[in-house]
């Protein structure tokens, strides 16, 4: 399992599945000149070594086979699913450079582990899967990853599963449920407005998509997922990477989003009964 995921991670970083190129990169990662490759290869070899030492004890595989820091939550083990999940995680990271800028190679390791866990929920009901995804979304949001990014990651998983010939099950419905939870307060149009405000007022954004991410952080506060947008805004306004002028502008944009958004009691858009998902599962108790 660790070897399957590891080789796929290296292939994604190299942009090739050529066996000779993969072998050379694993044997001499520094020589490849690819950002993060030496760290990723070190992580992969560590997990493979641990797998060889512990062997197959008959218990279900856990995310520790991929990420030693991620606990012992059960994950899928089918090679094709693992490869698709790894490609989806890599694609999500490329689509949102904020991940790499903030979390580096470690962020990709966690994203791959989360993919392998999320793939274990495709055959649940939408409500059951949403119950679990909301738990993970909150955990990530308090670490600076708004649930809008989870929407994007679920879309990426769906795409890569379908491309590999797998049924994504309820994952598209769960992604839509997250959008339906966010949109009455901060819809895509308001997020695009925030992006325009950043373009107009911020001279050097610390990361691409800054407006979308600030708006998404405020959305999570309005939906009740987390209590503060600080995990995102604190990073974006840190003087290490942001001028005082830009930090003030970004905070102002966060306030403008809140002013334009619907409040918890007066949403920007009324959700119809047909769109409403079962929110009675919130807050979820934890992962299965």
N, C-alpha and C positions, 0 to 999 in steps of 0.2 A: 504493500500500500504506500509506504513512504517513498519507495523507488518510483512508483508510477507517478505520483504527484511531483516528486523531485525532478524527474526527467522532463515532465510537461512544463514545470516552472522554468527550467533552463531553456527549453525550446521557445517559450514565449519571450524570454528576454533576448535570445539570439535572433528570433524571427525566422527560424528554420527548424525543420525536423530531420535534417540530414544526419545520419548516424555518426559519420566521421566527425562532423562539426560538433555534435553534442559530446562525443567522447573526449575530444580535444579540450572543450570548454570545461568539462568536469575535472579532467586531469590537471589542467593549467588555467584556472579561471582568470588569473590576473593578466595572462597574455591575450585574452580575448578583448580586453579594453572596453567591456560593457559595464555600465554603472550598476552597482549592487550585485553583480554576478558572483564575486568572491564570497560575499556574505551569504548569499542564497545557497551556494554550493556547500559552504561550511554547515549551514543549517540542515541541508538535505542529507549530507553524509552522516551527521550526528543522529538523525532520526532513523536512517537505514541501519546504522550500527546498533542502535537500541533495539530495533526490530529483530535483527539477527540474534542478539543476545537473549531476548525474552521469548522469541519464537511464538508459535500459535498456541495459546493456552485454552482455546475453545470459547473464549468470551467475545462478545461483539466488539468490533473495532471502535476506538475512541479518537477524538480529535488530537490527543497527545501524540498519535503516530505522525501527525503533520506539524504540530506546534506544541513544544514541551510546556509552554506557559499557559495553554488554553484550557486546562482541566481535562476531565474524562467524560465529556458529553459524547453520546453515541453518534456516529456518522456513517454515511454509506461506504461500502467497500468495493463496489463494482468498478473495475478499471475504467470503463468507458464513461461512467458518470463522474468519476474523479477527474478524468482529463477534461471533460466538458466544464465542470465546476471551476477547475484551475484556469482554463481559458477565459471563462466569464469574469473571474476575479481580476485577472490581468487586464482585460478589456475595460473593466470599470475603473481601474487605477489609471489607465491611459486617458480615459474620457474625462477624468476629474483630477488634474495635476495636484490639487490641494492635498490629496492623500500622500503622494510622494514627498511634497514639500514639507508636510508636517510630520509624517510618520516614517518616511524612508522605507528601507527594505523590510523592516519589521511590520509595516502596514500591510504589505503584500502577503506576508506569512499569515497574519491574522485573517485577511480577506479570504485566502484559500481555505483556511480552517472553517470560517463561517459558511463558505459555499458548501463544503462537504456536509455541514450540519443542516443547512437549509434544504439540501436535496433529499434529506430524509423525511421531509414533510409533504412531499408532492401528492401522496395518496390519502392524506387526512382530509377532513371536510375543510371548507374555507374558514369557518369559524375557529376550528381547532388550530389550523396553521396560523391564522391571524393572531390567536392567543399567544403563540410562541414567538412569532415575529415581532410583536409589540414588545415583548420582554427584551429581546435582543436589541431592538431599535432604541429603547430607553437606555439600555446599558451603553450603547455606542454614542447616543446623543449627549450623555453627560461627559463623554470623553472627546467631544468636539465634532461628532459626525451626525449631522441632522438626519432625520428619518427620510427626507427627500433623497438622500444618497442611497438609502435602502430601497426606495422605489426604483432607482436607476439600476441597482444591483440585481434586483429581482427581474427586471426587464432583460438584463444581460444574461442571467441564468436561463430565462425562457428561450431567448434567441439561440444560445449555444447548445442547449438541450435539443431543440428542434433541429438544428443543423447536424447534430450527431445522431439523429433518428430516435430520440427519446421523447416521451410525452411529458411536458412540464407539469401536468396535473393541475393543482390549484394555485400554482405560483402566480400566473397572470391575474387571477382573481384577488389574491392577497395584495399584489402591487396596486390594483385598482382600489382596494379597500383603504390602503394607506392614502391614496390620492383623495378619495372621498372624505376621509377624515380631515385632511389638510385644506382642501379647496374652498369650503365655506368661509374660511378665515383668510387664507393666503393662497389665492389661485395662481395658475401659471402666468396670467396677465400681470398680476401684481409683482411676481418674481421678476418678470421681464422689465417692469418699470424700475425695480430696484437695480437691475443691471444697468439700465440707462442712467440712473442717478449716479452710480459709481463712475461710469464713463465720463460724465459731465463734471463731477466734483472731486474725484480722487486722482491724484497725479501719478502715483505708482502703487497700484493694488498689490498686496503681498502675495496674492494668488489669483489665477484666472477664475472666473465665475464668482467673484467676491460678492456681487449683488445677490445672486441666486442663493449663495450660502448664508449670507446675513438674513435674508428674507426667510429662508428655510428654518433657521434657528429661532426666529421670532414665531414662526408658525408652530413649532413644537411647544412653545410656551402657551400659545393660545389654545391649542388642542388639549393641553394638560399633560402632555407626554413628559415634560420636564418643567422645572420651576423657573429657570433662568436661561437667557441666551448667552450668558457669560462664557461657557466653554468654547464657543466660536468667536465671539467678539473680543475676548481677552487675547486670543492668538492673533487676530487680525490687527489689533491696535497696539500690540507690544512694541515699545520703542526700539527694540532690537531690529525689527524689520519694517517699521512704519514710521513715517514722519509725524510730528504733532499735528500738522495740518490734515494729513490723510486720516489719522486716527479720529480726529474730531468729526471729519466728514463721514466716516464709516459709522460712528455712533449716531450721528444725525440721521443717516439713512435707515438705521434700525428703528429710530423713533418714527420716521416717516412711514415705514412699513406698518408699524403698530397703529398709527393714526388712520391709515388707509384701510387697514384690515377690519374684518368684522370681529367684534368682541365675543367671548364665550356665550353671552346672552343675546347678542345681536349679530349673527354671522353675516358676512359679506354676501352670501348666497344661501337661500333656504334649500336644504337637502330634501328631495322628495322621498316618499316611502319606498319607491322602487330602487332608489340609489342607496338607501340606508342599510348599513351592515350592522350586525349584532355587536354593539359596543359593550354589551353586558360582560364580556370577557375581560374588560379592562378594569383594574390592572391585573395582568396575569401573574400566576404564582411562580413561574420559572420554567426552565427547559424540562422536556421529558427525557 
